[in-house]
Amino acid sequence: MKKPWLVVLGVFGLGAAGFAVAQTDEQGPSQDAAWHNRQSLALAQLKASDGWQSLPGNLRWRRIKGTGTGAHPVVEDTVTIHYAGTLVDGTEFDSSYARNEPATFPLGALIPAWQMAVPMMGVGDTIEIASPSDLAYGPVGKGPIPGGATLLFKIELLGIEGK
C-alpha cells in the first residue's frame, strides 16, 4: 500500500521550508510597519515653531548657527564641510567630526537632500536637516543605513572651492 500521508507531509514540509526561507529573507527592522511609522513620525514632529522649514519632498531644515549671509554654494560647486549623520534612533552612521577632519565633496555628487539644503547655507553656517529616505538612500539603503530610513544630519559649511 502506498503511503499518501508521506506525499502530503513532504509537500507540507517543502511549503514550510519555503515559508521559513521567505521569513529569513526580510531585510531586518526596515521591513516592519512600526519602524516605517517611526521614520515618518520623526519628520512630522519637526515644527516651524522650533525653526524647522520645509523644502520640496518633505525635506526639513533649520539653521542653528549663522545668518545665511555670505557666499552660498550651488550644486556645481565643491564644498568643504563638517557633518554628522544619524538615524532617527540616534545611531550615528558617519561623522567628519568623529574623524576630526572636514570632508570635501562635489555637492552634485551627494544625496539629493544635501543638494537641496546646502545651497541654503552661507559659509560659516551650521544647519540640521531631516531627510526622508527618497531624498537620501531610498528603499535599498547603503552600508549601515537601512532602506527606508529617515536621516538626520548636522552640516557645517566651512568653504566653497574657488569662492
C-alpha positions in Angstrom: 0.0 0.0 0.0 1.2 3.4 -0.9 1.6 5.9 1.8 -0.2 9.1 0.7 0.5 10.8 4.0 4.2 10.8 3.1 3.4 12.8 0.0 1.2 15.2 1.9 3.8 15.5 4.6 6.6 16.1 2.0 4.6 18.8 0.3 3.8 20.5 3.6 7.4 20.2 4.6 8.6 21.9 1.4 6.0 24.6 1.8 7.1 25.2 5.4 10.7 25.3 4.3 9.8 27.9 1.6 7.9 29.9 4.2 10.9 29.8 6.6 13.3 31.0 3.8 10.9 33.8 2.9 10.8 34.8 6.5 14.6 35.0 6.8 14.9 36.9 3.5 13.5 40.0 5.1 15.9 42.9 5.4 15.6 43.4 9.2 13.6 46.1 11.0 13.2 48.4 8.0 10.5 45.9 6.8 8.5 46.4 10.0 5.4 48.7 9.8 6.1 50.2 13.2 9.7 51.1 12.1 8.3 52.8 9.0 5.9 54.7 11.1 8.7 56.0 13.3 10.5 57.2 10.2 7.5 59.3 9.2 6.8 60.5 12.7 10.4 61.8 13.0 9.7 64.2 10.2 6.1 65.1 11.3 7.4 66.1 14.7 9.7 68.9 13.4 7.7 72.1 13.8 8.1 75.6 12.4 7.8 76.9 15.9 11.2 75.2 16.6 12.7 76.8 13.5 12.2 73.9 11.1 11.4 74.9 7.5 10.2 72.6 4.7 11.6 72.2 1.2 10.1 70.1 -1.6 9.9 66.3 -1.0 9.2 66.8 2.7 12.9 67.7 3.4 13.2 69.7 6.7 16.0 72.0 7.7 16.8 74.6 10.2 19.7 77.0 10.8 21.4 76.5 14.1 24.4 78.8 13.6 25.0 81.8 11.3 22.8 84.2 9.4 22.7 82.7 5.9 24.7 85.6 4.6 27.9 85.3 2.7 28.8 83.1 -0.2 26.3 80.3 -1.0 27.2 77.2 -2.9 25.4 75.9 -6.0 25.1 72.3 -6.9 28.0 72.5 -9.3 30.4 73.7 -6.5 32.8 71.6 -4.4 32.2 72.2 -0.7 34.2 71.6 2.5 32.0 70.6 5.4 31.9 69.1 8.8 28.9 66.8 9.3 27.4 64.1 11.4 24.7 61.7 10.2 22.3 59.8 12.5 19.3 57.5 12.2 16.2 58.7 14.0 17.0 56.4 17.0 20.3 58.4 17.5 22.6 55.9 16.0 25.5 57.7 14.3 26.4 56.2 10.9 29.0 58.7 9.8 30.8 61.8 11.1 33.6 64.0 9.9 33.6 65.4 13.5 34.4 62.0 14.9 37.3 61.7 12.4 38.4 65.3 13.3 38.7 66.0 9.7 36.4 68.1 7.4 35.3 66.5 4.2 35.4 68.0 0.7 32.8 66.8 -1.9 31.4 68.0 -5.2 27.9 69.0 -4.0 26.3 67.5 -7.1 27.6 64.0 -6.2 25.9 63.9 -2.8 22.4 62.8 -1.9 19.5 64.9 -3.1 18.7 66.2 0.4 22.2 67.8 0.6 21.9 69.2 -2.9 18.7 71.0 -1.8 19.7 72.1 1.7 23.4 73.0 1.5 22.7 75.9 -1.0 20.6 77.5 1.7 23.8 78.0 3.8 26.3 80.7 3.8 30.0 79.9 4.6 30.2 79.5 8.4 26.6 78.5 8.9 25.5 75.2 10.6 22.2 73.6 9.7 20.3 70.5 10.7 18.4 68.6 8.1 15.9 65.7 8.3 15.7 63.8 5.1 13.0 61.3 4.1 14.5 58.2 2.5 13.6 59.1 -1.0 15.9 62.1 -0.8 18.7 60.0 0.7 19.4 56.3 0.1 15.8 55.2 -0.8 14.3 51.7 -0.2 17.7 49.9 -0.5 19.8 51.9 1.9 23.6 51.9 1.9 26.1 50.3 4.3 24.8 50.8 7.9 21.8 52.8 6.7 18.7 50.6 6.3 16.4 51.0 3.4 13.6 53.5 4.0 15.4 55.3 6.8 14.8 59.0 7.6 18.2 60.5 8.1 19.2 63.4 10.4 22.3 65.5 9.6 24.2 68.3 11.2 26.1 70.2 8.5 28.6 73.0 8.9 29.7 74.7 5.7 33.4 75.6 6.0 34.2 76.6 2.5 33.3 76.6 -1.2 36.1 75.9 -3.6 37.0 78.9 -5.7 34.8 81.3 -3.8 
